[in-house]
């Protein structure tokens, strides 16, 4: 699958958005292992990346609560189960890793769920930031705990 990546500035930090001609495939806070390509602004990939960036900007401005993007993620069957479940956590709500493990029908796999959550390739759009520690602490986030805290604050939490 050929994908391209663009660096995008947001109000809370730099993200990198990757796309194929059909899907948004990655949204990372740090450089993802994909080559930068100079895109004609009319290519399908550039159009999708611009659409994703626009929706992320709307979310960060408090004007969007859900994303409407064609997404595709590669991972194990288990990781995909976890990532699908992340999409079911409503805006403005959090769950803890134990609750997420129960939702994917693996109540004893809390650490594996945490690992899958940490490998989420579509930050913000697949809302892994809505998963917190059992005692309410903000545990790891690919963009850093300060960004996780900012995203939760944006959603009326923390």
ABEGO torsion letter per residue (X at the ends): XBBBBBBBBBAAEBBBBBBBAABBABBBABBBBBBBBBBBAABAAAAAAAAAAAAAAAAAAGABABBBBBBBBBEBAAAAAAAAAAAABBBGBBBBAAAAAAAAGBAAAAAAAAAAAAABABBGABBAAABBBAAGBBBBBAAEAAAAAAAAAAAGBX
